[in-house]
Amino acid sequence: MYDAQRDACLAAAQAGGKVLLGFFRKLDPATITEKSKNDVVSEADRAAEAAIRAELDFRFPQYGFVGEEGGASGDAERRWIVDPLDGTLNFVQGFPHWCVSVALWDAEGPVVGCVLDPLRDDCFLAVRGLGATWNGRPMQVSRQPGLDGAFLATGFAFQLGDRWPAFNAALGRVFPRAKGIRRAGSAALDLAHVACGIFDGYFELGLKPWDLAAGALLVQEAGGVITDWEGNQGWFKTGNMVVGTRGVQPELLAELGK
């Protein structure tokens, strides 16, 4: 089930990744613009999204499409949700931590998802109900039993605005209990790295659908838990995520919610 969709998802991510590798550390500064303050976009983002969309439209022209750069079109019930370059600021600055995220969603949620890290040749892939893989091998979240000593990821963007004080206070509560907290600048990769057991948990506010569409399925199929910051399932709508192992996630949620 979903073999063709999985193959399309992977092929599209690979097409985008190939485009991005051709641009990395070779960008013309004149092609980098700001969508809003400190939120940049480049010719690499646009070219990668075009390559991804061409692959998906060829294989599944009946599905809708939601891209970070091109917006939404077509069927809203079955739609590809794409971030052609998650970690654009990293990419523009030459920092080697960014990825491609491609997912198919229907009325029930994520169907297939791929997060591809072209620089490391790391491919994270999941199909609803069929588990998740890392470079073709089954992957699971870590066995970390609780928040004490957990290795965590987080993110905070300029766009947090007036939510920063709440986030900062929550970070202060989590910090003394974690073994380490990393902020590397790519939500999709953070979620993939929770799914494969590198990180034990992850939390962030204000993500966009394309940031989390593929990574959420990876986590779910690898045995992880996801809620919003209130402990509910509104995370896709709000972009507020608390993610982790079955032991870490409830304790992380409790600290964030205090």
C-alpha positions in Angstrom: 0.0 0.0 0.0 1.2 3.5 -0.9 4.3 2.1 -2.8 3.8 4.5 -5.7 3.3 7.5 -3.3 6.4 6.5 -1.3 8.5 6.2 -4.5 7.2 9.6 -5.7 8.0 11.2 -2.4 11.6 9.9 -2.4 12.2 10.7 -6.0 10.9 14.3 -5.5 13.1 14.8 -2.5 16.1 13.5 -4.4 15.4 15.8 -7.3 15.3 18.8 -4.9 18.4 17.7 -3.1 20.3 17.4 -6.4 19.4 21.0 -7.3 20.4 22.3 -3.8 23.8 20.6 -3.9 24.5 22.5 -7.1 23.9 25.8 -5.3 25.4 25.2 -1.9 28.2 27.8 -1.2 27.9 29.0 -4.8 24.9 31.3 -4.4 24.9 34.7 -6.1 24.2 37.2 -3.3 22.0 39.2 -5.7 19.6 36.3 -5.8 19.0 36.3 -2.0 16.0 38.3 -0.8 14.1 38.8 2.4 10.4 37.7 2.5 10.2 39.5 5.9 12.9 40.7 8.3 15.5 38.0 8.7 13.4 35.5 6.7 15.4 34.9 3.5 14.7 33.1 0.3 17.1 32.4 -2.6 17.2 31.1 -6.1 18.1 27.7 -4.7 14.8 27.4 -2.8 12.8 28.3 -5.9 14.7 26.0 -8.2 14.5 23.1 -5.8 10.7 23.6 -5.3 10.3 23.6 -9.1 12.2 20.4 -9.5 10.2 18.7 -6.7 6.9 19.9 -8.1 7.7 18.7 -11.6 8.4 15.2 -10.3 5.2 15.1 -8.2 3.0 16.5 -10.9 4.3 14.0 -13.4 3.5 11.1 -11.1 0.4 12.3 -9.3 -1.2 15.2 -11.2 -4.5 14.7 -9.4 -3.0 15.6 -6.0 -2.8 19.1 -4.6 0.4 20.9 -3.7 1.5 23.1 -0.9 5.0 24.6 -1.1 6.7 27.1 1.1 7.6 29.2 -1.9 4.8 28.7 -4.3 1.8 28.4 -2.0 -1.2 26.1 -2.3 -3.0 24.8 -5.4 -5.2 21.9 -6.5 -6.9 19.2 -4.3 -6.9 20.3 -0.7 -7.9 16.8 0.5 -4.9 14.9 -0.9 -1.9 17.2 -1.1 1.8 17.2 -1.2 3.3 19.5 1.5 6.8 20.5 0.6 9.7 22.5 2.1 12.3 22.5 -0.7 15.0 23.8 1.6 14.4 23.6 5.4 17.2 25.6 6.9 17.5 28.4 4.3 19.5 30.7 6.5 22.0 27.9 7.2 22.2 27.3 3.5 22.7 30.9 2.6 25.4 31.3 5.3 27.2 28.2 4.1 26.4 26.3 7.4 26.1 22.6 6.5 22.8 21.7 8.1 19.7 21.8 5.9 17.4 19.4 4.2 14.5 18.7 1.8 11.1 17.8 3.3 8.4 16.2 1.2 5.1 14.7 2.5 1.7 13.5 1.3 -1.3 14.3 3.5 -4.9 13.3 3.2 -8.0 13.8 5.4 -6.6 11.5 8.1 -3.1 13.0 8.3 0.3 12.1 6.9 0.5 9.3 4.4 4.1 9.3 3.3 7.0 11.5 4.3 10.7 11.9 3.4 13.3 14.1 4.9 16.5 14.1 2.9 19.9 15.4 4.1 21.9 15.6 0.8 25.2 16.6 2.4 25.3 13.5 4.6 23.4 11.3 2.2 20.9 10.6 5.0 17.4 9.6 3.9 14.6 9.3 6.4 11.4 7.8 5.0 8.1 6.7 6.5 4.7 5.3 5.3 1.6 5.4 7.5 1.2 2.2 9.3 4.3 0.6 7.9 7.1 2.1 10.0 10.0 4.3 9.2 13.5 3.8 7.8 16.9 5.5 7.9 18.9 4.8 4.7 16.7 1.8 4.1 17.0 0.3 7.6 14.1 0.3 10.2 14.5 3.1 12.7 13.1 3.7 16.2 13.1 6.5 18.7 15.6 6.2 21.5 15.1 4.3 24.7 15.6 7.3 26.9 13.2 6.8 29.8 12.7 10.4 30.9 13.7 14.0 30.7 16.6 13.8 33.2 19.7 13.2 31.1 17.8 13.6 27.7 19.5 15.0 24.6 17.1 17.5 23.2 16.6 19.7 20.1 14.7 23.0 19.9 14.2 25.9 17.6 13.4 29.6 17.9 13.1 32.0 15.0 13.0 35.7 14.8 9.3 35.4 14.0 8.6 34.2 17.6 8.1 37.9 18.4 6.1 38.4 21.6 6.1 34.6 22.3 9.8 34.7 23.1 9.4 35.4 26.8 7.1 32.3 27.2 9.5 30.2 25.2 12.5 31.5 27.1 10.9 30.7 30.4 10.1 27.2 29.3 13.6 26.7 28.1 14.9 27.7 31.5 12.8 25.0 33.1 14.0 22.3 30.7 17.6 23.3 30.7 18.6 22.0 34.1 17.2 18.6 33.5 18.5 17.9 30.0 21.9 16.4 29.1 22.1 18.9 26.3 20.0 21.1 24.1 20.8 21.9 20.5 19.4 24.5 18.2 20.7 23.7 14.7 18.1 25.6 12.6 16.2 22.9 10.7 12.9 21.6 12.2 12.5 18.8 9.7 16.0 17.5 10.5 15.3 17.8 14.2 12.2 15.7 13.9 14.1 13.1 11.7 16.8 13.0 14.3 14.3 12.3 17.1 12.8 9.5 14.9 16.2 7.8 14.4 17.2 8.1 18.1 19.9 10.9 17.9 17.7 13.2 19.9 15.4 12.1 22.7 13.0 15.0 22.3 12.2 18.2 20.6 10.1 21.3 21.2 9.3 24.4 19.3 6.6 27.1 18.7 5.1 28.5 15.5 6.2 26.0 12.9 4.7 26.0 9.5 3.0 23.0 7.9 5.9 22.4 5.5 8.4 22.4 8.4 6.7 19.5 10.1 4.6 17.6 7.5 7.2 14.8 6.8 9.1 14.8 10.1 5.9 14.3 12.2 5.2 11.0 10.3 8.8 9.9 10.8 8.4 10.4 14.6 5.0 8.7 14.8 6.1 5.7 12.7 9.3 5.3 14.7 7.3 5.0 18.0 7.5 8.6 19.2 4.8 10.8 20.7 3.7 14.3 19.5 1.4 16.8 21.1 1.0 20.5 21.1 2.1 22.6 24.2 -1.3 21.9 25.8 -1.0 18.2 25.5 -3.5 18.0 22.6 -3.4 17.1 19.0 -3.6 20.6 17.6 0.1 20.7 16.6 -0.4 20.7 12.9 -2.7 23.7 13.0 -0.7 25.7 15.6 2.8 24.6 14.7 3.5 24.2 18.5 5.2 20.8 19.0 6.4 18.7 21.9 8.0 15.6 20.7 9.9 12.7 22.2 10.0 9.1 23.4 7.2 7.8 25.5 9.2 8.5 28.6 10.6 11.9 27.6 7.6 13.5 25.9 5.2 13.6 29.0 7.9 15.0 31.3 9.0 17.6 28.7 5.4 18.6 28.2 4.9 19.0 31.9 7.9 21.4 32.2 6.8 23.4 29.2 3.3 23.8 30.5 4.2 25.0 34.0 
